[in-house]
């Protein structure tokens, strides 16, 4: 019986409609309903949007990352030079020490 009374009250509260007969008040309510999500959405976006300078600082590489990157670049350069030398030697018909073994 208590649950039935709660359901009746909930139904009455959620189904209540108050007719607005004054056209100016109706326009004000419609305008409020239209602009409220826009204004609140804009305010929330301004609060949650991060600072660009802070984001740039977060994405700057650390000293260790820079050292690792430079080491990888040096290794790749050496590998590329060795591959180019082997290709040049193969195209000219000469063999390298590695090919002889």
PENORCOR-V830190 format. One record per residue. RES is the residue in three letters. NEAR is the number of other C-alpha atoms within 8 Angstrom. Layout:
BEGIN
res,near
RES,NEAR
RES,NEAR
END
This chain:
BEGIN
res,near
UNK,4
UNK,5
UNK,6
UNK,7
UNK,8
UNK,8
UNK,8
UNK,8
UNK,8
UNK,8
UNK,8
UNK,8
UNK,7
UNK,6
UNK,6
UNK,6
UNK,4
UNK,4
UNK,4
UNK,7
UNK,6
UNK,6
UNK,7
UNK,6
UNK,9
UNK,10
UNK,8
UNK,8
UNK,8
UNK,8
UNK,8
UNK,8
UNK,8
UNK,8
UNK,8
UNK,8
UNK,8
UNK,8
UNK,8
UNK,8
UNK,8
UNK,8
UNK,8
UNK,8
UNK,8
UNK,7
UNK,6
UNK,6
UNK,6
UNK,6
UNK,6
UNK,6
UNK,6
UNK,8
UNK,9
UNK,8
UNK,7
UNK,6
UNK,6
UNK,6
UNK,6
UNK,6
UNK,6
UNK,6
UNK,8
UNK,9
UNK,8
UNK,8
UNK,8
UNK,8
UNK,8
UNK,8
UNK,8
UNK,8
UNK,8
UNK,8
UNK,8
UNK,8
UNK,8
UNK,8
UNK,8
UNK,8
UNK,8
UNK,8
UNK,8
UNK,9
UNK,8
UNK,8
UNK,11
UNK,9
UNK,7
UNK,6
UNK,6
UNK,7
UNK,9
UNK,8
UNK,6
UNK,6
UNK,6
UNK,6
UNK,4
END
